[in-house]
């Protein structure tokens, strides 16, 4: 099946359509002059003035590269696409990104690609950081684009093979400009943005940019409400002709009140069929999150061939939760079996990262070759305190919440402090041995990967340390023609499990889990604004710890004893077409087929929430003639069925209750398609108004299926948002 699908994709890409030979920009858009790129200079990764769904280049591999140069699957959501689809947060962007599955929980959202979690993020190609609680609410007004590299990326420090998200910040521009955005819509959804940039001295050597956002909206689970404030600022200074210094920071504060859209099921596993606005929390519930970031970036041109880059970043994150929720499985006859619980949480995280690297090129054998060598480090410190007392029985059809107990209710009952330190050396060499061929060889050498966890009393709970681990990378790109490239790559990550031990006692630390991705694909780039790709991928995750039955787990034995025997396999196909199909039509279409199996559990799916088939598409068309100025857009996110493998207590005739034997059960969400649409009008090159409609046909479906007692989430009902944008 895979071979047939790839062959079809190859025919699709290789059959260059006539409309792809020339695609001038749409006449309704204000187009800035193109920047001329010399042989020595890299293409720009900044796209906000380009009116395009296709970036000139991306920075997922430190150096700016075109998508055709990268022997892995990469999806980029540009500023233009974010504006057209009204994508305001990371969650909005991930919903529209090829191959990404959302798994929602009552406090956060996890993203998966190819059945594996996306746990790492980068900013401007810097050191890999961690995707933390609340990342789904990260506001997009501060970014020029968002990229996702799917698969393993251990070369630059990623810790899971789902992929890595890279954010490209908006830059300070020399030309003075102020942009405003105001929007309002259903669910009392109101937003205001202001974005100003320009030179701060007569010479233009000092430039600044400032972005401010206020967002206030209700959520579907009444009376939940979200309020957000975001500030972003950056200064750029030309320190001479060869050095650029950037200093910036961001601040985001979110407060979500009255929340809890997590729903239970009946005790027999069946769907209760509650209304979509059902809230299993209390009106006084709240989550408060505050994220503060400062960063510095230095770029120094050593010569025409070599450039030094350094990036320092520090983030402080605070979170507090005060909430009541209903959990449990009601009996379908008596409706008993659910309880009110109180959950309170206080967490603090600190993360510091530094990346320094040298990139450049040299001539040999009559051809140009590229080099990247560098060092990066990351330090994190996470402190968590929580309590979770049971309050008493609850009635899901008469949800009378307990009184607000005050925050905190009492002494914290559980908690931990986790510290992690990582550092490594990395290098990449792109050789062009003969015409039309590029061979990419690289590797990462881990200097340190140390993790310690202490309990509330300061006692050491867990500890692991890894060093001297080498992670290789290899890829090849062949230019079949001026517009089409074939590629193949193999990339790895490792995951330390030095805190677990193999027999005999007292045990020997287990070697790391190795995750390797193989990818074979084709990319076609007919113009600067149209690219297509097709890829076969295979990811193998081997060596995960499995309990040694000869050594039953006891407290005093800690992490002993285990076999290094796990084996998970994920394979499938990625297809994408992005860009300007005609002068007035832009599209972003992606399809992913995924088959994931746990080879040690009878080939059962290890990520059952990942659908086998996932299709995402968006198109925006600008009318001409008498309708000049008008534009229309439409899109769909469609997927096959997915399920949660869990269990329920079987019905017990002796007691008349569901308290019998634990029975495996699958909670399934059938396949569905959710449509969206847009209608816009450009009053002039600087002012426009648009209406975006989400879930156009108001489909009722579960976006996430959870367990019997909690974790089932409806997809959002139909929404309408009207946006006014201006520039002066």
C-alpha positions as CSV (number, residue, x, y, z in Angstrom):
1,X,0.0,0.0,0.0
2,X,2.8,2.4,0.9
3,X,4.6,1.8,-2.4
4,X,1.4,2.4,-4.4
5,X,0.7,5.6,-2.5
6,X,4.2,6.9,-3.0
7,X,4.1,6.1,-6.7
8,X,0.9,8.1,-7.0
9,X,2.5,11.0,-5.2
10,X,5.5,10.9,-7.4
11,X,3.3,11.1,-10.5
12,X,1.4,14.0,-9.0
13,X,4.5,16.0,-8.2
14,X,6.4,15.2,-11.3
15,X,3.5,16.2,-13.6
16,X,4.3,19.9,-13.5
17,X,1.1,21.7,-14.3
18,X,1.1,24.6,-16.8
19,X,-0.1,27.1,-14.2
20,X,2.9,26.4,-12.0
21,X,5.4,27.7,-14.6
22,X,4.6,31.3,-13.8
23,X,2.8,32.7,-10.8
24,X,2.9,36.5,-10.4
25,X,1.7,37.9,-7.1
26,X,-2.0,38.7,-6.7
27,X,-2.9,42.2,-7.8
28,X,-4.9,43.0,-4.7
29,X,-1.9,42.7,-2.3
30,X,0.6,45.3,-1.4
31,X,3.9,43.8,-2.5
32,X,7.2,45.0,-1.1
33,X,10.3,44.9,-3.2
34,X,12.2,41.6,-3.2
35,X,15.6,41.3,-1.4
36,X,18.4,40.3,-3.7
37,X,20.3,37.3,-2.3
38,X,23.9,36.9,-3.2
39,X,25.7,33.6,-3.5
40,X,27.3,34.0,-0.1
41,X,24.2,35.3,1.8
42,X,21.4,33.1,3.0
43,X,17.8,33.5,2.0
44,X,15.5,35.3,4.5
45,X,13.4,33.4,6.9
46,X,11.1,36.4,7.4
47,X,7.8,36.3,5.5
48,X,5.3,38.8,6.9
49,X,5.4,41.2,3.9
50,X,5.3,38.5,1.2
51,X,1.6,37.7,1.0
52,X,2.5,34.0,0.7
53,X,1.8,30.6,2.2
54,X,5.3,29.5,1.3
55,X,8.4,30.8,3.1
56,X,11.6,31.7,1.3
57,X,13.5,29.7,3.9
58,X,13.2,28.2,7.3
59,X,15.6,27.9,10.3
60,X,14.8,24.5,11.6
61,X,18.4,23.4,11.0
62,X,20.2,26.5,12.4
63,X,21.1,27.9,8.9
64,X,18.4,29.4,6.7
65,X,17.5,26.8,4.1
66,X,14.8,26.4,1.5
67,X,12.3,23.6,2.1
68,X,13.8,21.6,-0.9
69,X,17.2,21.6,0.8
70,X,15.9,19.8,3.9
71,X,15.8,16.0,3.6
72,X,12.9,15.7,6.1
73,X,9.2,16.7,6.2
74,X,8.6,20.4,7.2
75,X,5.4,22.3,7.4
76,X,5.4,26.1,7.7
77,X,2.5,28.3,8.7
78,X,3.3,31.8,7.5
79,X,2.0,35.1,8.8
80,X,-0.3,35.4,5.8
81,X,-1.9,32.1,6.5
82,X,-2.3,32.8,10.2
83,X,-4.1,36.1,9.2
84,X,-6.3,34.5,6.6
85,X,-7.5,31.7,8.9
86,X,-7.5,33.9,12.1
87,X,-5.1,31.6,13.9
88,X,-4.5,33.4,17.1
89,X,-2.8,30.7,19.3
90,X,-0.5,27.8,19.0
91,X,-3.5,25.5,19.4
92,X,-5.1,27.1,16.4
93,X,-2.0,26.6,14.3
94,X,-1.5,23.0,15.4
95,X,-5.1,22.2,14.5
96,X,-4.3,23.3,10.9
97,X,-0.8,21.8,10.6
98,X,-0.3,18.6,8.5
99,X,0.0,15.4,10.5
100,X,-0.7,16.9,13.9
101,X,-3.2,15.3,16.3
102,X,-4.4,17.1,19.4
103,X,-5.0,15.3,22.7
104,X,-6.8,17.5,25.1
105,X,-6.8,17.3,28.9
106,X,-8.7,19.4,31.4
107,X,-5.7,21.6,32.0
108,X,-3.7,21.5,28.8
109,X,-3.3,20.0,25.3
110,X,-0.7,17.5,24.0
111,X,0.3,17.4,20.3
112,X,1.4,14.3,18.5
113,X,2.8,13.6,15.1
114,X,3.3,10.2,13.6
115,X,1.9,8.8,16.9
116,X,4.6,10.4,19.0
117,X,4.5,13.5,21.2
118,X,5.9,16.8,20.2
119,X,7.8,17.8,23.3
120,X,10.4,20.3,22.1
121,X,10.2,23.9,20.8
122,X,12.7,26.4,19.5
123,X,12.8,30.1,18.9
124,X,14.7,31.5,15.9
125,X,16.5,28.2,15.4
126,X,18.1,28.4,18.9
127,X,18.6,25.6,21.5
128,X,15.7,23.1,22.0
129,X,13.4,24.0,24.9
130,X,10.5,22.1,26.5
131,X,6.9,22.5,25.6
132,X,5.3,23.3,28.9
133,X,1.9,23.6,30.5
134,X,-0.2,26.3,28.8
135,X,1.8,26.2,25.6
136,X,-1.4,25.8,23.6
137,X,-2.3,29.4,24.6
138,X,0.9,30.9,23.3
139,X,-0.2,34.0,21.3
140,X,0.8,34.2,17.6
141,X,0.8,38.0,17.3
142,X,4.6,38.0,18.2
143,X,5.6,35.6,15.5
144,X,6.4,35.8,11.8
145,X,5.9,32.1,11.2
146,X,5.6,28.7,12.9
147,X,7.4,25.6,11.5
148,X,7.1,21.9,12.4
149,X,9.8,19.5,11.5
150,X,8.3,16.0,11.7
151,X,10.3,13.1,12.8
152,X,13.6,12.8,14.9
153,X,15.9,15.8,15.3
154,X,18.4,14.6,17.9
155,X,21.1,16.4,15.9
156,X,20.0,19.7,17.5
157,X,18.9,18.3,20.9
158,X,15.3,17.1,20.5
159,X,14.1,14.5,23.0
160,X,11.2,12.9,21.1
161,X,10.6,11.8,17.5
162,X,7.2,13.4,17.0
163,X,8.9,16.6,15.8
164,X,10.1,20.0,16.8
165,X,8.2,23.3,16.6
166,X,10.2,26.4,15.6
167,X,8.9,29.9,16.2
168,X,10.3,32.8,14.1
169,X,9.9,36.1,15.9
170,X,8.8,39.2,14.2
171,X,11.8,41.5,13.5
172,X,12.2,45.2,14.0
173,X,12.0,47.0,10.6
174,X,13.6,50.3,9.5
175,X,10.5,51.6,7.8
176,X,8.0,53.1,10.3
177,X,4.7,51.3,10.4
178,X,1.8,50.7,12.8
179,X,-0.7,47.9,12.4
180,X,-3.9,47.5,14.3
181,X,-6.4,44.6,14.5
182,X,-9.8,44.6,16.2
183,X,-12.1,41.6,16.2
184,X,-15.3,40.4,17.7
185,X,-17.6,37.5,17.4
186,X,-19.7,34.7,18.9
187,X,-18.9,33.5,22.4
188,X,-18.2,37.1,23.3
189,X,-14.9,36.8,21.5
190,X,-13.1,40.2,21.5
191,X,-9.5,40.9,20.6
192,X,-7.4,44.0,20.0
193,X,-3.8,44.1,18.7
194,X,-1.3,46.9,18.0
195,X,2.0,46.4,16.3
196,X,4.4,49.2,15.8
197,X,7.9,49.2,14.3
198,X,10.5,51.5,12.8
199,X,14.0,53.1,13.1
200,X,14.8,54.8,16.4
201,X,17.7,56.9,15.1
202,X,18.4,58.9,12.0
203,X,20.8,56.4,10.6
204,X,18.4,53.5,10.9
205,X,21.0,51.5,12.8
206,X,18.8,51.1,15.8
207,X,15.3,49.7,15.2
208,X,12.5,48.6,17.5
209,X,9.2,46.8,17.5
210,X,6.4,46.5,20.0
211,X,3.3,44.3,20.0
212,X,0.5,44.4,22.5
213,X,-2.6,42.1,22.6
214,X,-5.7,42.0,24.7
215,X,-8.0,39.0,24.2
216,X,-11.2,38.3,26.1
217,X,-13.6,35.4,25.2
218,X,-16.1,33.0,26.6
219,X,-15.6,29.3,26.0
220,X,-18.1,26.7,25.0
221,X,-18.4,25.1,28.5
222,X,-20.5,27.8,30.1
223,X,-19.5,29.9,32.2
224,X,-15.8,29.4,31.3
225,X,-14.0,32.5,30.2
226,X,-10.5,33.3,29.1
227,X,-8.7,36.6,29.4
228,X,-5.2,37.2,27.9
229,X,-2.7,40.0,27.8
230,X,0.5,39.7,25.7
231,X,3.4,42.1,25.3
232,X,6.3,41.6,22.9
233,X,9.2,43.9,22.3
234,X,12.6,43.7,20.4
235,X,15.4,46.1,19.7
236,X,17.9,45.6,16.9
237,X,21.3,47.4,16.7
238,X,23.8,47.3,13.9
239,X,27.1,47.2,15.7
240,X,29.2,48.2,12.7
241,X,28.6,46.7,9.3
242,X,29.2,43.1,10.2
243,X,27.4,42.6,13.6
244,X,23.8,42.6,14.5
245,X,22.6,42.6,18.2
246,X,19.0,41.8,19.1
247,X,17.5,42.2,22.6
248,X,13.9,41.3,23.3
249,X,11.3,40.0,25.6
250,X,7.8,38.8,25.9
251,X,5.2,38.7,28.6
252,X,1.9,36.8,28.5
253,X,-0.7,36.4,31.2
254,X,-3.7,34.1,30.9
255,X,-6.6,33.7,33.3
256,X,-9.2,31.1,32.6
257,X,-12.2,31.2,35.0
258,X,-15.2,28.8,35.4
259,X,-13.5,26.1,33.3
260,X,-13.9,22.3,32.9
261,X,-15.1,20.9,29.7
262,X,-13.9,17.3,30.6
263,X,-16.9,14.9,30.5
264,X,-17.4,11.4,31.8
265,X,-19.2,8.4,30.3
266,X,-21.8,6.0,31.8
267,X,-20.5,3.1,33.8
268,X,-21.2,0.7,30.9
269,X,-18.9,2.8,28.7
270,X,-21.7,4.4,26.6
271,X,-21.9,8.1,25.8
272,X,-24.1,10.1,28.1
273,X,-25.0,12.6,25.3
274,X,-24.6,15.7,27.4
275,X,-25.0,19.1,25.8
276,X,-21.9,20.7,24.3
277,X,-21.9,23.6,26.8
278,X,-21.9,21.2,29.8
279,X,-19.4,22.2,32.5
280,X,-18.2,19.7,35.1
281,X,-16.5,22.4,37.2
282,X,-17.5,25.2,39.4
283,X,-18.1,28.9,38.5
284,X,-15.3,29.9,40.9
285,X,-12.7,27.7,39.1
286,X,-9.6,29.4,37.8
287,X,-6.3,28.8,36.2
288,X,-3.7,31.6,36.2
289,X,-0.6,31.4,34.0
290,X,2.2,33.9,33.6
291,X,5.1,33.6,31.2
292,X,8.0,36.0,31.1
293,X,10.9,35.6,28.6
294,X,14.0,37.7,27.8
295,X,16.4,36.8,25.0
296,X,19.5,38.1,23.3
297,X,20.8,37.2,19.8
298,X,24.1,38.1,18.3
299,X,25.0,37.6,14.6
300,X,28.6,38.4,13.5
301,X,29.8,38.1,9.9
302,X,33.4,36.9,10.1
303,X,33.8,37.0,6.4
304,X,31.8,36.5,3.2
305,X,31.9,32.8,4.0
306,X,31.5,32.5,7.7
307,X,29.1,33.7,10.3
308,X,29.0,33.4,14.1
309,X,25.6,33.2,15.9
310,X,24.8,33.2,19.6
311,X,21.4,33.1,21.3
312,X,20.7,33.3,25.0
313,X,17.1,32.8,26.3
314,X,15.6,32.8,29.8
315,X,12.0,32.0,30.7
316,X,10.1,32.1,33.9
317,X,6.7,30.4,34.1
318,X,4.2,30.5,37.0
319,X,0.9,28.6,37.2
320,X,-1.8,28.4,39.8
321,X,-5.0,26.2,39.7
322,X,-8.0,26.3,42.0
323,X,-10.8,24.1,40.8
324,X,-13.5,21.7,41.6
325,X,-14.5,18.9,39.2
326,X,-16.8,16.0,38.8
327,X,-15.2,12.6,38.2
328,X,-16.5,9.1,38.0
329,X,-18.8,6.9,36.0
330,X,-22.5,7.3,36.7
331,X,-24.7,4.2,36.7
332,X,-27.0,4.4,33.7
333,X,-30.0,3.5,35.9
334,X,-29.3,5.0,39.4
335,X,-27.0,7.8,38.1
336,X,-24.8,7.2,41.1
337,X,-21.0,6.9,41.0
338,X,-19.6,10.3,40.5
339,X,-17.9,12.6,43.1
340,X,-16.8,16.2,43.5
341,X,-13.0,16.6,43.9
342,X,-10.9,19.7,44.6
343,X,-7.7,20.2,42.7
344,X,-5.2,22.9,43.6
345,X,-1.8,23.3,42.1
346,X,1.1,25.7,42.3
347,X,4.0,25.4,39.9
348,X,7.0,27.4,39.0
349,X,9.5,26.7,36.2
350,X,12.8,28.3,35.1
351,X,14.5,27.6,31.9
352,X,17.8,29.0,30.5
353,X,19.2,28.0,27.2
354,X,22.3,29.1,25.2
355,X,23.2,28.2,21.6
356,X,26.5,29.2,19.9
357,X,27.4,28.0,16.5
358,X,29.6,28.8,13.5
359,X,28.1,28.4,10.0
360,X,29.7,28.9,6.6
361,X,31.1,27.3,3.6
362,X,34.2,26.4,1.6
363,X,35.1,25.6,-2.0
364,X,36.6,22.2,-2.9
365,X,36.6,20.0,-6.0
366,X,35.1,22.9,-7.9
367,X,31.9,23.1,-5.7
368,X,30.5,24.8,-2.7
369,X,30.1,23.0,0.6
370,X,28.4,24.1,3.9
371,X,29.4,23.6,7.5
372,X,27.7,24.1,10.9
373,X,29.5,23.5,14.2
374,X,28.2,24.5,17.6
375,X,27.5,24.0,21.3
376,X,24.2,24.3,23.2
377,X,23.0,23.9,26.7
378,X,19.7,24.0,28.6
379,X,19.0,24.2,32.3
380,X,15.5,23.8,33.8
381,X,14.2,23.9,37.4
382,X,10.6,22.9,38.0
383,X,8.8,23.1,41.4
384,X,5.3,21.7,41.7
385,X,3.0,21.6,44.7
386,X,-0.6,20.1,44.6
387,X,-3.5,18.6,46.6
388,X,-6.5,16.7,45.4
389,X,-9.1,15.9,48.2
390,X,-12.4,14.2,47.5
391,X,-15.4,16.4,48.7
392,X,-18.4,14.1,48.3
393,X,-21.0,12.6,45.9
394,X,-22.1,14.5,42.8
395,X,-25.1,14.4,40.5
396,X,-24.0,15.1,36.9
397,X,-27.6,16.3,36.0
398,X,-27.8,18.6,39.0
399,X,-24.3,20.0,39.3
400,X,-24.4,21.9,42.5
401,X,-20.7,22.7,43.2
402,X,-19.1,22.9,46.6
403,X,-18.1,26.3,48.0
404,X,-14.8,27.8,47.1
405,X,-12.4,26.4,49.7
406,X,-9.9,29.3,49.4
407,X,-6.5,29.0,47.9
408,X,-4.6,27.1,49.0
409,X,-7.0,24.9,50.9
410,X,-4.3,23.8,53.3
411,X,-0.9,22.3,53.3
412,X,0.2,20.9,50.0
413,X,0.0,17.1,50.1
414,X,2.3,16.3,47.2
415,X,5.0,17.9,45.2
416,X,8.5,17.7,43.7
417,X,11.4,19.7,42.5
418,X,13.0,18.6,39.3
419,X,16.3,19.9,37.9
420,X,17.7,19.1,34.5
421,X,20.9,20.1,32.8
422,X,21.8,19.3,29.2
423,X,24.7,20.3,27.0
424,X,26.2,19.0,23.8
425,X,28.3,19.6,20.7
426,X,26.8,19.3,17.2
427,X,28.1,19.5,13.7
428,X,26.7,19.2,10.2
429,X,28.5,19.0,6.8
430,X,26.7,19.4,3.5
431,X,28.9,18.1,0.7
432,X,28.1,18.5,-3.0
433,X,30.5,15.9,-4.5
434,X,29.0,16.0,-8.0
435,X,26.5,18.2,-9.7
436,X,22.9,17.9,-8.5
437,X,23.8,15.9,-5.4
438,X,24.1,17.0,-1.8
439,X,25.1,14.7,1.0
440,X,24.4,15.8,4.6
441,X,26.4,14.2,7.4
442,X,26.2,15.2,11.0
443,X,26.1,14.2,14.6
444,X,25.6,15.3,18.2
445,X,27.8,14.4,21.1
446,X,26.1,14.7,24.5
447,X,28.4,16.2,27.1
448,X,25.9,16.1,29.9
449,X,22.2,15.0,30.5
450,X,21.6,15.1,34.2
451,X,18.2,14.9,35.9
452,X,17.4,14.9,39.6
453,X,14.0,15.0,41.4
454,X,13.5,15.7,45.1
455,X,10.3,15.4,47.1
456,X,8.7,18.1,49.2
457,X,10.9,17.1,52.2
458,X,14.0,17.5,50.1
459,X,14.7,13.7,49.9
460,X,16.1,12.5,46.6
461,X,13.3,10.6,44.7
462,X,15.0,9.9,41.4
463,X,18.3,10.6,39.7
464,X,19.8,9.9,36.2
465,X,22.9,11.0,34.4
466,X,23.9,10.4,30.8
467,X,27.0,11.5,28.9
468,X,29.2,10.6,26.0
469,X,26.2,9.6,23.8
470,X,26.6,10.1,20.1
471,X,23.5,10.7,17.9
472,X,24.2,10.5,14.1
473,X,22.4,12.1,11.2
474,X,22.7,11.4,7.5
475,X,20.7,12.6,4.5
476,X,21.0,12.9,0.7
477,X,19.3,15.3,-1.7
478,X,19.3,14.7,-5.5
479,X,18.1,17.5,-7.8
480,X,16.2,15.6,-10.5
481,X,15.5,18.8,-12.3
482,X,15.5,22.6,-11.6
483,X,12.2,22.2,-9.8
484,X,12.2,18.6,-8.3
485,X,14.4,16.9,-5.7
486,X,14.5,13.4,-4.3
487,X,15.8,12.9,-0.8
488,X,16.4,10.2,1.8
489,X,17.5,10.6,5.4
490,X,18.0,8.8,8.7
491,X,17.8,10.8,12.0
492,X,17.9,9.7,15.6
493,X,17.1,10.9,19.1
494,X,17.9,9.3,22.5
495,X,16.0,9.3,25.8
496,X,18.0,8.7,28.9
497,X,16.8,5.9,31.3
498,X,19.9,5.9,33.5
499,X,17.5,6.0,36.5
500,X,16.4,2.5,35.7
501,X,18.6,-0.6,36.2
502,X,19.1,-4.0,34.8
503,X,19.7,-7.1,37.0
504,X,21.4,-8.4,39.0
505,X,21.1,-6.2,42.0
506,X,22.1,-3.6,42.8
507,X,21.7,-3.1,39.1
508,X,23.4,-1.4,36.1
509,X,22.0,1.7,34.5
510,X,20.1,1.0,31.3
511,X,21.4,2.3,28.1
512,X,19.2,5.1,26.5
513,X,16.1,4.5,24.4
514,X,17.0,4.9,20.7
515,X,14.5,6.4,18.3
516,X,15.4,6.4,14.6
517,X,13.4,7.9,11.7
518,X,13.9,6.8,8.1
519,X,12.4,9.0,5.5
520,X,12.3,8.8,1.7
521,X,10.6,11.6,-0.3
522,X,10.3,14.0,-3.2
523,X,9.8,17.8,-3.2
524,X,8.8,20.0,-6.1
525,X,9.2,23.8,-6.1
526,X,7.9,25.2,-9.3
527,X,7.9,28.9,-8.2
528,X,8.9,30.8,-5.1
529,X,5.3,30.5,-4.0
530,X,4.4,26.9,-4.7
531,X,5.8,23.7,-3.3
532,X,4.6,20.1,-3.1
533,X,6.1,17.1,-1.2
534,X,5.5,13.4,-0.7
535,X,7.3,11.3,1.9
536,X,7.4,7.7,3.2
537,X,8.5,7.6,6.9
538,X,9.4,4.8,9.4
539,X,10.2,5.5,13.0
540,X,11.5,2.8,15.3
541,X,11.6,3.3,19.1
542,X,13.7,0.5,20.6
543,X,15.1,-0.3,24.0
544,X,12.4,1.1,26.4
545,X,12.5,-0.4,29.9
546,X,10.3,-3.4,30.6
547,X,9.9,-4.8,34.1
548,X,12.0,-7.9,34.8
549,X,9.5,-10.4,36.3
550,X,12.3,-12.1,38.2
551,X,12.8,-9.0,40.3
552,X,9.4,-7.7,41.5
553,X,9.3,-4.0,42.2
554,X,9.8,-2.9,45.8
555,X,10.3,0.5,47.3
556,X,13.8,-0.3,48.5
557,X,14.9,-1.5,45.1
558,X,14.0,1.8,43.5
559,X,14.5,1.5,39.7
560,X,15.5,-2.1,39.6
561,X,15.0,-4.3,37.7
562,X,14.2,-3.9,34.0
563,X,14.9,-5.4,30.6
564,X,15.7,-3.0,27.7
565,X,13.2,-4.7,25.4
566,X,10.5,-2.2,24.2
567,X,9.8,-1.8,20.5
568,X,7.4,0.6,19.0
569,X,7.0,1.2,15.2
570,X,5.3,4.0,13.4
571,X,5.2,4.3,9.6
572,X,3.2,6.0,7.0
573,X,2.9,8.7,4.3
574,X,2.9,12.5,4.3
575,X,1.6,14.5,1.3
576,X,1.6,18.3,1.0
577,X,0.8,21.0,-1.5
578,X,1.3,24.6,-0.4
579,X,1.3,27.9,-2.1
580,X,0.0,29.9,-5.0
581,X,-1.8,27.7,-7.5
582,X,-2.9,30.6,-9.7
583,X,-2.2,34.3,-9.3
584,X,-5.3,34.7,-7.1
585,X,-5.6,31.2,-5.4
586,X,-3.4,30.0,-2.5
587,X,-3.8,26.6,-0.9
588,X,-2.4,24.6,2.0
589,X,-3.3,20.9,1.6
590,X,-1.9,18.0,3.7
591,X,-2.6,14.3,4.1
592,X,-1.1,11.8,6.5
593,X,-1.5,8.1,6.7
594,X,-0.1,6.6,10.0
595,X,0.1,3.0,11.1
596,X,1.7,2.6,14.6
597,X,2.2,-0.6,16.4
598,X,3.7,-1.9,19.7
599,X,5.7,-4.9,18.6
600,X,5.8,-6.3,22.2
601,X,2.0,-6.1,22.6
602,X,0.8,-8.1,19.6
603,X,1.1,-5.2,17.2
604,X,-1.6,-3.2,19.0
605,X,-1.7,0.5,18.3
606,X,0.5,2.4,20.9
607,X,-1.1,5.7,20.0
608,X,-4.8,5.0,19.6
609,X,-5.8,8.7,19.5
610,X,-3.8,9.1,16.3
611,X,-6.1,8.5,13.3
612,X,-4.9,6.3,10.4
613,X,-6.1,9.0,8.0
614,X,-5.8,12.7,8.6
615,X,-6.5,15.4,5.9
616,X,-6.3,19.1,6.3
617,X,-6.9,21.7,3.6
618,X,-7.4,25.4,3.2
619,X,-7.8,27.6,0.1
620,X,-8.2,31.3,-0.3
621,X,-9.2,32.9,-3.6
622,X,-9.1,36.6,-4.5
623,X,-11.7,37.8,-6.9
624,X,-11.0,40.2,-9.8
625,X,-12.9,42.4,-12.2
626,X,-16.0,43.9,-10.8
627,X,-15.4,41.9,-7.6
628,X,-11.9,43.2,-7.1
629,X,-11.1,43.5,-3.4
630,X,-13.2,40.6,-2.4
631,X,-11.7,37.2,-1.3
632,X,-13.2,33.9,-0.2
633,X,-11.7,31.0,1.7
634,X,-12.7,27.5,2.8
635,X,-11.1,24.6,4.6
636,X,-11.6,21.3,6.2
637,X,-10.0,19.1,8.8
638,X,-11.1,15.5,8.3
639,X,-10.0,12.3,10.0
640,X,-10.8,8.6,10.4
641,X,-12.0,7.1,13.6
642,X,-9.8,7.1,16.7
643,X,-10.3,5.6,20.1
644,X,-9.0,5.3,23.7
645,X,-8.1,1.8,24.9
646,X,-9.2,1.6,28.5
647,X,-11.6,-0.3,30.6
648,X,-14.7,-0.4,32.8
649,X,-16.0,-2.4,35.7
650,X,-18.4,-5.0,34.4
651,X,-22.0,-5.2,35.7
652,X,-22.3,-7.4,38.7
653,X,-25.7,-9.2,39.0
654,X,-25.0,-10.0,42.6
655,X,-24.9,-6.3,43.7
656,X,-26.8,-4.8,40.8
657,X,-24.0,-2.4,40.3
658,X,-21.1,-1.8,37.9
659,X,-18.5,-3.1,40.4
660,X,-17.6,-6.4,38.7
661,X,-14.3,-7.4,37.0
662,X,-12.3,-4.9,35.2
663,X,-13.0,-5.3,31.5
664,X,-11.0,-3.8,28.5
665,X,-13.0,-1.3,26.6
666,X,-12.5,1.0,23.6
667,X,-14.1,4.5,23.7
668,X,-14.4,5.4,20.0
669,X,-14.9,8.7,18.2
670,X,-16.1,8.0,14.6
671,X,-14.5,9.7,11.6
672,X,-15.6,13.3,11.0
673,X,-15.0,16.4,8.9
674,X,-15.1,19.9,10.3
675,X,-15.4,22.8,7.7
676,X,-14.4,26.4,8.0
677,X,-14.9,29.4,5.7
678,X,-13.9,33.0,5.2
679,X,-15.2,36.1,3.4
680,X,-13.0,39.2,3.1
681,X,-13.0,42.6,1.6
682,X,-9.9,44.8,1.1
683,X,-11.1,48.4,1.3
684,X,-7.7,49.6,0.1
685,X,-4.1,48.3,0.3
686,X,-4.0,49.2,4.0
687,X,-7.4,48.4,5.4
688,X,-9.5,45.2,5.2
689,X,-12.4,43.4,6.9
690,X,-13.0,39.7,7.1
691,X,-15.5,37.2,8.6
692,X,-14.2,33.8,9.6
693,X,-16.6,30.9,10.4
694,X,-15.4,27.9,12.3
695,X,-17.2,24.5,12.3
696,X,-19.4,25.9,9.4
697,X,-22.0,23.2,9.6
698,X,-22.1,23.1,13.4
699,X,-21.0,19.4,13.6
700,X,-21.2,17.7,17.0
701,X,-18.2,15.4,17.7
702,X,-15.6,14.5,20.2
703,X,-12.2,16.1,19.4
704,X,-10.7,14.0,22.2
705,X,-11.9,10.7,23.7
706,X,-10.8,10.0,27.2
707,X,-11.7,7.5,29.8
708,X,-14.9,6.3,31.5
709,X,-14.7,8.8,34.4
710,X,-13.3,11.9,32.6
711,X,-11.3,13.3,29.7
712,X,-13.9,13.4,26.9
713,X,-14.1,16.7,25.1
714,X,-16.5,18.0,22.5
715,X,-15.1,19.9,19.5
716,X,-16.0,23.6,19.4
717,X,-19.4,24.5,18.0
718,X,-19.9,27.0,15.2
719,X,-18.2,30.3,15.7
720,X,-18.2,33.6,13.8
721,X,-15.5,36.2,14.0
722,X,-15.3,39.5,12.2
723,X,-11.9,41.2,12.0
724,X,-10.9,44.7,11.0
725,X,-7.2,45.2,10.1
726,X,-5.4,48.4,9.3
727,X,-1.9,49.8,8.6
728,X,-0.6,53.3,8.7
